[in-house]
Amino acid sequence: MTKGLLGLAALLALWGCSAAATVKMTPLRDQSASQIEADRTRCNEWAQGTAVVSAGYAACMISAGYEAPPGVRSTSQSVRLARTPTPNDPIGILIDFLECDREARREAESGLGTVGKAIRDFVGWSANADKRRQVFVDCLKPRGYNIGKS
């Protein structure tokens, strides 16, 4: 019984650590099912070493020719590269996502006082979600990304 519970706990822990389990992405280069699975596995492993696993996974998948949400709180709209990827793109894309998300959060919360920020942190509320999403999109577009479905 104890071994069964430990096994279940380990399985749930592994499932929770997998960024690939929850991200909906769309192949843009007619990738085969085996290629999609290989990309998912590679990107999930790469993302585990990043500061924000969900954004790292998205960055890796986007650089491999997929459209995916960026894995940050500013938007859940799909993002894709507007140019041909290069070998170091996952790192650059991740940096772009995190910088634009930080900028969007800062802009959206510029009018919040201490109490508003405390409430936001306590209940998980996202202040000025529309403004945050727009600032994020406006930050990403000139960096070479298309937002939303093609």
N, C-alpha and C positions, 0 to 999 in steps of 0.2 A: 504493500500500500504506500509506504513512504517513498519507495523508488518511483512509483507511478506519479506521485505528486511532484517529486523533484523533476522528473522528466517533463511533466506538463509545465512546470514553472520555467524550466530552461527553454522549452519551445515557445512559450509566450514571451519570454525575454528576447529571444532571437527575432521573433515576429515583430516586436515593438521596436527593435533597432533597425529594421529593414525599411529604408526609405522607399524602396521599390514597391512595397506592398500597398501603398496608398496613393501613389502619384499616377494620374491619368496622362499619358503622353501619346502623341500621334507620330508615327514614322512619316518622314517627308521624302525618303529616297527609295521607296519600295523595298525596304528591308524584309528579309525572309523571317519566318517565325524563329528559326534557330539564331539568326543574327540579332533579333530583338532580345531574345533571352540572354545571349552572350553580352550584349550591351547593358542590359539591366543588371546582370551579375557584376560586370566590371565597374559600372558606375556606382552600384551600391557599396562595393568594397572601397572605392575611391572616396566616396562621400563620408564614410565612417571616420576618416582622418581629418575632416574639415570642422570648422567651428559651428556651422549650422548645417546639419546633415541633410535636411530637406532641400535647402538651397544648393548645397554641393551636388546632390543627386541630380537636381534639375539642370544645373550648369553642365554637368558631364553629359547628360542625355541630349541637351540642346547642341552641344559641340559635336555629338555623334550623329546629328542629322534628324533630330526629333523636335516636335513642338510640345512644350510642357509648361505648366504653371511654375513660376520662379521659386516657390517654396519660402516666400516671405509674407509678412502680414499685410503689405500694402496692396496686393492684388492677387486674385486667383485666375486672372485672364491668362491664356496661353501666350507664350513668348517663343520666338524663333529667330535665328540669325538671319540678317538681311544680306549676308555676304558668305563667301566660302570659308569654312572653319580652318583653323591652323592647329598644330599640335599642342600649343600651350593654351588653347581656348578655355578649357574648364576652369583654370585658375582665374583668368581674366574675366570670364563671365560671372563667376562667383563674386569677385571683387565688385564688378558693376552692380550686381543684384544687391549686395550688402550696402554699398555706398548710396545707391538710389533709394533703398529702403530707409536708411538712416536719414537722408535728406527729406524724404517724404514724411517721415514721422515727426521730424523737427518742425517742418512747415505746418503740418496739421495740428500740432500741439502747441504752437507758438502762443496762442491765446489762453491756454489752460493755466490756472493757478495751481498752487500746491494741493488744495483740496480736490480739484478736478483730476489731477494726476493720481492722487491716492485712490479716488473712486475708480478710475480707469484700471489701476493695477489690481484692486481688490476684486472687481467683478469681470475683468477681462474685456471691458468696453473699449471700442476703438473710436477715438475722437475724430470727428470730421473725416469719416471714411471716404467720402467722395473726393474731397480735396487731397487726401493722402494718395488715393489711387491715381488721380490726375497728375500730381507732382511726380510720382514714380514713373508713370508712362512718359511724361515729358522729359524726364532724366534719361530714360533708356533709349528712346528713339534716336537721338543724335549719336549715340554710341554704337549704332549698327544693329538694332533689333526691330522686329515687327511685332506688334502686340495684337492679340485676338486672332480669330480664325482667318486663314488665307482665302 
